[in-house]
Amino acid sequence: MNERRWGVVTAVYLALMAMWFGLWWLTADRFWWLVMVNRVVPYLFVPALVLPVIFLVKRRWRLAVMAGLPLLIFVWLYWPYLLPQRSEPGTAVLRVMSYNVLFSNHDVDGVARVIKTYAPDLVALQEVQPRMMAQLQERLAAEYPYALMGTPNDFGTTTVFSRYPFLDQQIVDLGDDRPATMVAVAVGGERVVFTAVHLRAYGLRWVPLRQMPQAIGERTRLQNRQAEILMAALAQQEGTVIVGCDCNSKESSSSYRMLTEMLANAAHSHPSLILPGASPDRNLQHIDYILYRGNVRANGVYVIVDSGGSDHQPIMAIFIMAQTQE
């Protein structure tokens, strides 16, 4: 392929990336097809990695620079994972786990093993069935005497387990599908509001192709509405807020953008500890998050290899409480 044709390929790629970025910036998930594109955003930048290498080998310097321009957008979108904020270790820490246990999972011992092994102070579970809830309460009674389960759902519901007694508790109706389970505890004199959340899933594998546009649009609307209700409920809470969320949305989604108007993503901090069987969360395509605001600072999010029979890997964040800060 001659330089002219390579130039056309590069120009088309740049135009498409500029079009996507402009639509994403201005409309988020307004169009059903844009929702689908937004779910695979990191892969859009693969040509920006491959084409410059080809052009450099061919000594086409101008084309190499042009083809690499979309990487500036990539860095702007994902810089927290490339250059995460470092946090110094402290003495007063709060460990928080978020874990979708899978509604059809019968490995209660596996779920209990994961929780006991990593010993979080607060646990947000998603897709918990009443039978599993009863069994987990029995197995975790000594370590986690305080628990709250949301309204039952055919596909499981949200649940909180805690080492600390509840100062307050409530089930937040998100208007569709599963509710949020919200509790308040005292940690080192600090009020911490902890919430287990599971936003509406897309479930597109069961949708006929001709119904796909309508289904995507409707489920995006419902997910965004859930995020709005959750944010309104959290805005009324005082003190520190921490959310364990299977958000069923990527970081490029509109619901994630809504959540992070108020909350920070704990995975954007750099872990300073090593956890056996776990690694720092650097997945650009994840849907499970630990979000927060208030008088804590995040010390990283870890992805735990042992899933305890679930199709989701548990994640755990370590927070340093305000009194350890200088």
LOGUVEX-864110 format. One line per field, with one value per residue: y, z, x of N, C-alpha, C in turn. Coordinates in steps of 0.02 Angstrom, whole numbers, plus 50000, padded with zeros to 5 digits. Atoms other than C-alpha are relative to their C-alpha. Example, Ala and Ser with C-alpha at 12.3 -4.5 7.8 and 13.67 -1.06 7.14 Angstrom:
nc2	c(49941	49941)
nc3	c(50000	49997)
nc1	c(50045	49958)
cac2	c(49775	49947)
cac3	c(50390	50357)
cac1	c(50615	50684)
cc2	c(50060	50055)
cc3	c(50000	50037)
cc1	c(50045	49961)
% end
This chain:
nc2	c(49940	49941	49951	49967	50043	49999	49936	50003	50043	49962	49945	50028	50019	49939	49971	50041	49991	49933	50003	50036	49962	49944	50024	50024	49942	49958	50036	50060	50061	49981	50043	50070	50026	49969	50040	50059	49978	49979	50059	50029	49941	50011	50033	49951	49969	50048	49974	49948	50034	50040	49961	49964	50046	50015	49940	49989	50048	49976	49932	49951	49966	49960	50046	50030	49950	49994	50061	50005	49947	50024	50020	49945	50010	50058	49978	49956	50041	50054	49983	50025	50067	49994	49963	49998	49959	50040	49988	50027	50044	49972	50049	50011	50016	50029	50045	50006	50047	50003	50069	50029	50071	50036	50024	50073	50029	50040	50010	49954	50006	49962	49929	49986	50006	49939	49945	50011	49996	49931	49967	49930	49975	49991	50040	49989	50057	49995	50062	50047	50032	50009	50059	49985	49951	50035	50041	49955	49974	50053	50011	49938	49968	49978	49943	49947	50010	49953	50012	49974	50025	49961	50033	50058	49995	50065	50006	49981	49931	49972	50016	49973	50031	49950	50012	49947	49994	49949	49940	49989	50046	49991	50029	49946	50023	49965	49992	50053	50056	50008	49939	49989	50013	49947	50000	49953	50028	49955	50029	49953	49936	49973	50031	50027	50027	50052	50019	50053	49979	50041	49965	50039	50033	49995	50065	49997	50064	50028	49952	50009	49948	49945	49962	49976	49927	49980	50028	49964	49934	50005	50022	49944	49951	50026	49999	49931	49980	50029	49960	49937	50013	50015	49939	49959	50030	49990	49928	49984	50031	49963	50040	50036	50045	50050	50039	50059	50000	50032	49946	50023	49947	49983	49932	49955	49999	49941	50011	49990	49928	49972	50020	49969	49929	49993	50050	50015	50071	50019	50033	49949	49992	50051	50042	50000	50063	50060	50049	50064	50022	49942	49953	49934	49995	49958	50022	49943	50024	50028	49973	49999	49942	49974	49928	49969	49929	49986	49994	50058	50000	50068	50027	50049	50053	50064	50052	50064	50054	50049	49973	50035	50029	49948	49979	49936	50002	49950	49946	49973	49936	49982	49928	49973	49954	49930	49983	50017	49951	49945)
nc3	c(50000	50005	49946	50006	49972	49927	49977	50000	49943	49939	49996	49983	49929	49959	50005	49961	49929	49982	49999	49940	49940	49996	49981	49930	49955	50001	49992	49958	50026	50027	50056	49981	50029	49964	49939	50016	50013	49936	49960	50023	50014	50004	50062	50055	50004	50025	50060	49982	49978	50054	50059	49993	50005	50072	50034	49979	50036	50069	49997	50018	49935	49995	49990	49932	49951	50010	49977	49927	49966	49955	49936	49954	49970	49955	49939	49965	49971	49955	49967	49931	50000	50025	49949	49942	49943	49947	49933	49950	49953	49934	49949	49994	50067	50007	50058	50027	50056	50041	50024	50029	49985	50053	49971	50007	49968	49940	49962	49943	49965	50039	49987	49932	49998	50028	49952	49940	50018	50009	49939	50004	49945	50028	50060	50042	50043	50049	50024	49944	49991	49929	49971	49990	49947	49936	49991	49987	49932	49955	50005	49986	49941	49953	50027	50025	49965	50023	50070	50025	50067	50037	50021	50042	50073	50032	50019	49942	49979	49968	49929	49965	49939	49966	49934	49956	49992	50043	49971	50039	50057	50042	50067	50046	50061	50057	50052	50049	49984	49930	49961	49968	49928	49972	49927	49972	49944	49973	50006	49971	49987	50064	50027	50068	50032	50045	50042	50051	50058	50060	50049	50052	50051	50068	50017	50071	50033	50007	50037	50073	50033	50022	49941	49966	49988	49948	49935	49977	49979	49939	49944	49983	49964	49933	49962	49982	49949	49937	49977	49975	49935	49953	49984	49958	49933	49970	49988	49935	49948	49973	49988	50055	50038	50040	50038	50035	50055	50066	50036	50067	50047	50006	49980	50053	50002	49970	49929	49964	49998	49951	49933	49983	49986	49927	49970	50032	50011	49959	50042	50028	49955	50009	49940	49970	49966	50042	49975	50035	50037	50026	50038	50007	50051	50056	50056	50031	50022	49944	49985	49927	49975	49933	50008	49933	49988	49928	49963	50008	50064	50025	50006	50053	50005	50020	50029	49967	50048	49978	50010	49958	50040	50035	50064	49987	49950	49948	49997	49933	49993	49934	49987	49941	49968	49999	49944	50015	50046	49966)
nc1	c(50043	49958	50009	50065	50052	49990	50025	50073	50017	49988	50048	50066	49997	50002	50067	50046	49985	50023	50073	50021	49984	50046	50066	49996	49993	50060	50064	49990	50032	50065	50019	49991	49938	49945	49994	49961	49932	49970	49984	49937	49958	49928	49980	49999	49933	49951	49965	49953	49939	49973	49983	49936	49944	49992	49974	49930	49959	49998	49973	50052	50003	50061	50055	49992	50026	50072	50034	49993	50036	50053	49974	50009	50066	49994	49966	50047	50053	49977	49937	49993	49971	49932	49963	50045	49982	49969	50024	49955	50034	50016	50013	50072	50024	50065	50001	50067	50006	50060	49996	50059	49990	50037	50063	50005	49941	50016	49938	50001	49935	49951	50012	49979	49927	49972	50010	49959	49929	49977	50021	50020	50042	50067	50007	50059	50012	50053	50030	50007	50065	50016	49968	49930	49996	50006	49940	49944	50006	49979	49928	49962	50028	49948	49961	50046	50064	50050	50013	50064	50015	50049	50062	49984	50008	49989	49930	49960	50005	49940	49993	49942	49975	49958	49972	50022	50072	50031	50030	50061	50004	50059	50001	50016	50032	49971	50050	49999	49956	49979	49991	49935	50001	49959	49992	49951	49962	49949	49932	49952	50033	50024	50061	49990	50059	49978	50057	49993	50040	49997	50040	50034	49958	50026	50026	50017	49994	50067	50042	49997	49962	50043	50021	49940	49998	50047	49979	49941	50021	50040	49959	49955	50041	50014	49937	49985	50048	49977	49943	50027	50032	49947	49964	50044	50000	49934	49991	50030	49961	49942	49941	49969	50044	49965	50048	49977	50049	49999	50036	50018	49985	49929	49984	50021	50073	50031	50014	49937	49986	50045	49978	49936	50008	49999	49957	49936	49987	49943	49949	49955	49943	49948	49992	49934	49993	50003	50047	49993	50059	50036	49959	50033	50052	49981	50041	50036	50066	50037	50066	50005	49964	50008	50001	50000	49988	49997	49938	49957	49965	49995	49933	50001	50050	49970	50042	49983	50002	50049	50067	50049	50054	50037	49973	49967	49947	50010	49951	49993	49965	49973	50006	49967	50046	49978	49958	49931	49972	49965)
cac2	c(50000	50167	50320	50399	50250	50241	50424	50392	50250	50362	50508	50398	50327	50501	50562	50416	50437	50624	50589	50460	50571	50721	50620	50536	50703	50790	50652	50509	50364	50453	50337	50148	50113	50234	50134	49981	50076	50147	49971	49932	50101	50038	49932	50086	50139	49980	50057	50203	50078	49975	50105	50215	50063	50019	50198	50211	50053	50128	50296	50387	50509	50621	50475	50401	50562	50575	50394	50413	50568	50468	50409	50583	50546	50377	50457	50589	50454	50328	50426	50373	50195	50251	50372	50325	50437	50369	50351	50328	50182	50226	50139	50162	50072	50018	49868	49859	49718	49719	49547	49486	49308	49254	49213	49032	49000	48859	48867	48954	48886	48962	49133	49125	49071	49223	49342	49262	49252	49438	49494	49657	49765	49798	49684	49731	49579	49572	49435	49355	49232	49210	49035	49092	49239	49124	49010	49154	49227	49060	49043	49225	49258	49271	49392	49488	49492	49633	49608	49682	49605	49701	49658	49482	49467	49317	49352	49391	49554	49667	49632	49713	49622	49723	49704	49863	49888	49988	50166	50171	50060	50072	49989	50113	50076	50119	50111	49958	49786	49769	49897	49971	49916	50061	50061	50185	50130	50217	50184	50269	50404	50435	50405	50295	50263	50100	50047	49888	49926	49824	49927	49862	49736	49744	49556	49577	49396	49356	49502	49469	49570	49673	49726	49773	49963	49980	49865	49955	50125	50072	49984	50130	50246	50134	50118	50306	50330	50211	50311	50471	50397	50329	50495	50585	50463	50479	50670	50667	50570	50653	50594	50475	50376	50214	50117	49938	49926	49801	49946	49843	49990	50037	50195	50269	50246	50385	50303	50296	50478	50519	50422	50501	50677	50647	50497	50453	50285	50201	50106	50271	50264	50162	50013	50020	49847	49672	49552	49368	49301	49476	49608	49795	49834	49900	49827	49960	49854	49818	49843	49819	49972	50038	50223	50348	50524	50602	50596	50445	50420	50265	50156	50054	49922	49739	49605	49439	49286	49167	49197	49075	48998	49164	49232	49395	49416	49503	49672	49749	49927	49987	50158	50261	50355	50543	50540	50464	50611	50748)
cac3	c(50000	49949	50060	49988	50034	50206	50223	50179	50307	50441	50399	50407	50575	50645	50582	50659	50826	50826	50786	50925	51054	51011	51023	51185	51263	51213	51222	51327	51292	51199	51048	51065	50947	51043	51202	51116	51054	51228	51300	51200	51208	51250	51092	50985	51021	50956	50783	50871	50939	50782	50642	50714	50727	50545	50491	50595	50515	50345	50400	50368	50512	50474	50464	50625	50719	50643	50682	50862	50899	50969	51107	51182	51208	51283	51407	51451	51483	51576	51652	51831	51784	51694	51830	51986	52137	52269	52448	52598	52714	52880	53042	53046	52895	52837	52721	52608	52491	52348	52284	52162	52223	52073	52107	52049	52150	52278	52341	52505	52584	52441	52466	52654	52625	52517	52645	52793	52700	52660	52817	52759	52889	52776	52639	52499	52413	52256	52190	52361	52376	52542	52566	52540	52656	52797	52769	52763	52923	53006	52941	52969	53133	53236	53119	53051	53179	53088	52921	52815	52661	52529	52459	52383	52194	52078	52028	52204	52298	52386	52560	52685	52815	52947	53094	53165	53238	53131	53182	53047	52906	52758	52595	52452	52313	52151	52050	51949	51979	52140	52282	52367	52545	52650	52827	52937	53056	53166	53124	53237	53281	53097	53029	52875	52763	52670	52525	52421	52245	52091	51942	51800	51687	51498	51472	51283	51245	51265	51160	50977	50856	50791	50969	51014	50986	51094	51231	51240	51249	51383	51492	51481	51536	51683	51736	51730	51831	51963	51971	51994	52138	52221	52209	52283	52430	52460	52450	52608	52705	52818	52842	52736	52600	52523	52388	52333	52161	52023	51910	51750	51660	51595	51640	51474	51514	51563	51729	51781	51736	51843	51993	51985	51989	52177	52209	52172	52104	52232	52092	52037	52186	52193	52313	52435	52507	52435	52456	52417	52284	52229	52108	52084	51986	51819	51709	51588	51552	51727	51790	51977	52076	52249	52251	52393	52460	52628	52760	52696	52561	52454	52457	52303	52245	52228	52117	52210	52106	52207	52149	52269	52129	52058	51882	51959	52049	52217	52235	52395	52435	52578	52649	52769	52893	52913	53082	53003	52885	52932)
cac1	c(50000	50074	50087	49931	49824	49903	49861	49679	49670	49744	49630	49475	49529	49561	49392	49299	49387	49351	49168	49154	49240	49131	48971	49027	49075	48914	48783	48858	48737	48598	48601	48583	48728	48838	48801	48874	49026	49055	49063	49221	49310	49486	49487	49455	49634	49717	49749	49833	49959	49981	49982	50122	50235	50203	50237	50395	50462	50421	50494	50331	50355	50207	50087	50158	50119	49945	49900	49959	49854	49706	49822	49805	49620	49664	49783	49652	49521	49628	49772	49726	49773	49930	49986	49885	49883	50001	49946	50058	50018	49937	49892	49703	49635	49465	49450	49299	49247	49122	49075	48943	48919	48808	48626	48645	48803	48785	48964	48924	49083	49183	49102	49130	49311	49347	49274	49364	49530	49537	49445	49365	49279	49129	49063	48943	48869	48763	48647	48620	48477	48384	48454	48633	48602	48548	48697	48820	48751	48780	48958	49008	48919	49078	49168	49017	48877	48787	48702	48563	48482	48386	48215	48221	48235	48228	48408	48469	48480	48606	48672	48790	48895	48987	49104	49030	48856	48735	48696	48564	48502	48385	48337	48338	48215	48304	48144	48190	48264	48366	48371	48523	48563	48628	48697	48790	48928	49056	49239	49365	49240	49200	49025	49037	48888	48913	48802	48787	48723	48680	48624	48516	48604	48585	48563	48570	48609	48424	48361	48312	48415	48268	48226	48404	48393	48238	48305	48473	48391	48267	48395	48515	48375	48331	48514	48537	48378	48443	48605	48504	48402	48558	48648	48498	48495	48683	48675	48569	48700	48828	49005	49104	49013	49078	48986	49018	48938	48912	48866	48849	48928	49099	49191	49138	48953	48833	48786	48969	48991	48839	48905	49077	49007	48992	49103	49284	49342	49455	49544	49621	49738	49898	49904	50049	50020	50039	49894	49927	49810	49760	49822	49789	49632	49693	49556	49492	49338	49276	49098	49129	49182	49214	49171	49188	49187	49229	49364	49458	49587	49594	49747	49705	49582	49631	49554	49548	49585	49476	49297	49214	49111	49051	49071	49135	49300	49284	49368	49434	49485	49592	49552	49656	49549	49561	49647	49805	49826	49948)
cc2	c(50062	50051	50034	49959	49994	50065	50002	49958	50038	50056	49975	49980	50061	50032	49961	50008	50069	50002	49965	50043	50060	49979	49976	50059	50038	49962	49939	49939	50014	49953	49927	49972	50029	49964	49940	50018	50017	49941	49968	50055	49984	49969	50048	50029	49951	50024	50055	49972	49965	50043	50039	49955	49984	50060	50016	49952	50023	50071	50052	50039	50039	49956	49968	50047	50005	49940	49994	50053	49976	49977	50057	49995	49942	50020	50044	49959	49955	50017	49976	49930	50001	50033	50006	50043	49955	50020	49967	49954	50033	49945	49985	49988	49968	49958	49988	49953	50009	49935	49978	49925	49954	49964	49924	49963	49963	49989	50050	49997	50039	50075	50019	49998	50064	50057	49992	50007	50072	50047	50074	50019	50006	49961	50018	49941	50016	49930	49947	49974	49990	49940	50012	50049	49966	49959	50042	50029	49949	49992	50061	50034	50027	50062	50058	49991	50045	49993	50029	49977	50042	49959	49942	50011	49932	49988	50023	50075	50024	49987	50034	49957	50049	49973	50049	50002	50056	50058	50014	49950	50014	49963	50054	49971	50042	50004	49946	49946	50000	50066	50008	49988	50048	49997	50056	49967	50054	49964	50052	50068	50034	49964	49980	49970	49952	49972	49946	50015	49950	50033	49952	49972	50006	49933	49993	49933	49967	50044	49986	50061	50060	50043	50033	50076	50022	49975	50038	50069	50000	49981	50052	50053	49978	50001	50071	50025	49972	50040	50066	49991	49987	50063	50047	49974	50013	50074	50020	49972	50043	49952	49966	49952	49953	49955	49941	49985	49953	50046	49979	50054	50013	50072	50051	50008	50063	49990	50007	50073	50035	49985	50037	50076	50013	49956	49990	49924	49981	49967	50050	50016	49941	49959	50002	49936	49943	49952	49934	49980	50057	50045	50066	50000	50050	49982	50058	49981	49972	50032	50002	50055	50007	50075	50032	50076	50008	49999	49935	50011	49927	49980	49941	49951	49938	49954	49934	49943	49949	50030	49966	49973	50050	50013	50070	49988	50053	50055	50027	50064	50009	50075	50018	50054	50068	50014	49982	50050	50057	50066)
cc3	c(50000	50054	49996	50031	50076	50029	50005	50060	50065	50009	50019	50074	50046	49999	50041	50074	50024	50005	50063	50062	50008	50022	50072	50048	50006	50018	50045	49966	49968	49945	50017	49973	50034	50067	49986	49986	50065	50044	49979	49986	49997	49935	49941	49989	49975	49936	50016	50028	49942	49941	50008	49994	49927	49964	50020	49965	49928	49994	49973	50064	50009	50015	50070	50053	49995	50030	50076	50038	50046	50068	50052	50034	50049	50066	50041	50035	50057	50039	50073	50004	49976	50052	50063	50056	50055	50068	50049	50048	50068	50049	50008	49931	50003	49936	49979	49940	49965	49960	49973	50004	49949	50030	49997	50033	50064	50044	50058	50038	49963	50011	50070	50006	49974	50051	50061	49985	49998	50054	49992	50060	49978	49935	49966	49952	49952	49979	50055	50003	50074	50032	50012	50058	50069	50014	50014	50070	50051	50000	50020	50065	50047	49975	49981	50032	49975	49925	49982	49928	49969	49983	49953	49927	49970	49983	50057	50014	50033	50075	50027	50060	50032	50066	50052	50006	49957	50042	49967	49942	49960	49934	49953	49936	49942	49940	49948	50023	50074	50036	50021	50075	50034	50076	50019	50059	50025	49998	50027	50012	49938	49978	49928	49976	49946	49963	49950	49944	49943	49949	49946	49949	49932	49977	49926	49965	49989	49960	49925	49966	49981	50059	50036	50011	50056	50069	50028	50026	50066	50061	50020	50039	50072	50043	50022	50054	50068	50029	50029	50070	50053	50020	50044	50071	50035	50016	50067	50059	50021	50010	49937	49968	49959	49968	49968	49946	49944	49958	49930	49947	50000	50021	49948	49996	50034	50074	50042	50006	50051	50071	50021	50001	50075	50032	49961	49993	50038	49960	49969	50046	49992	50063	50026	50039	49949	50033	49962	49965	49973	49963	49994	49943	49946	49937	49972	49978	50058	50009	50076	50028	50076	49995	50069	49998	50076	50029	50002	49936	49980	49993	49951	50004	49972	49971	50029	49950	50017	49996	50043	49962	49961	49931	50005	50049	50052	49994	50072	49999	50071	50006	50063	50029	50011	50056	49988	49955	50040	49989)
cc1	c(50044	49982	49933	49945	50007	49973	49925	49976	50007	49949	49931	49998	49995	49930	49950	50011	49977	49924	49975	50011	49952	49931	49999	50003	49935	49936	50005	49969	49933	49976	50017	50066	50062	50011	50045	50073	50035	50019	50066	50052	50075	50024	50001	50070	50053	50034	50051	50065	50035	50025	50066	50061	50014	50032	50071	50047	50010	50029	49951	49984	49935	49940	50003	49972	49924	49963	50002	49961	49943	50025	49995	49932	50003	50032	49953	49946	50025	50064	50003	50029	50072	50045	49956	50026	50029	49974	50048	49963	49989	49985	49926	49972	49931	50001	49928	50001	49934	50003	49932	50007	49966	49939	49992	50058	49980	50061	50004	50066	50054	49993	50024	50076	50033	49995	50045	50074	50025	49973	49984	49958	49927	49997	49935	49994	49943	49977	49996	49929	49986	50034	50074	50009	49998	50063	50062	49997	50023	50076	50041	49979	50053	50036	49955	49931	49944	49991	49931	49992	49946	49938	50017	49983	50015	50073	50046	49996	50065	49999	50063	50015	50050	50027	49972	49924	49972	49974	49933	50000	49937	50009	49976	49972	50026	49953	49997	50049	50018	50010	50072	49991	50049	50001	50048	50033	50049	50067	50049	49971	49973	49937	50014	49935	50023	49940	50019	49951	50009	49954	49975	50050	49967	49970	49982	50003	49932	49953	50005	50031	49957	49977	50058	50001	49954	50022	50060	49981	49962	50042	50052	49962	49986	50063	50017	49952	50019	50059	49976	49969	50053	50037	49958	49999	50067	50012	49971	50040	50059	50058	50027	49950	50044	49948	50035	49949	50019	49957	49978	50012	50075	50013	49981	49924	49973	49986	50063	50018	49956	50024	50063	49997	50004	50053	50064	50008	50063	50055	50048	50059	50048	50008	50072	50013	49998	49952	50010	49935	49958	50048	49964	49950	50021	49961	49960	49930	49959	49931	49989	50045	49992	50011	49994	50002	50008	50070	50041	50040	50012	50073	50000	49942	50035	49947	50023	49989	49946	49930	49947	49941	49960	50031	50031	50057	49987	50053	50001	50041	50024	49998	50038	49954	50032	50050	50073	50033	50033	49964)
% end
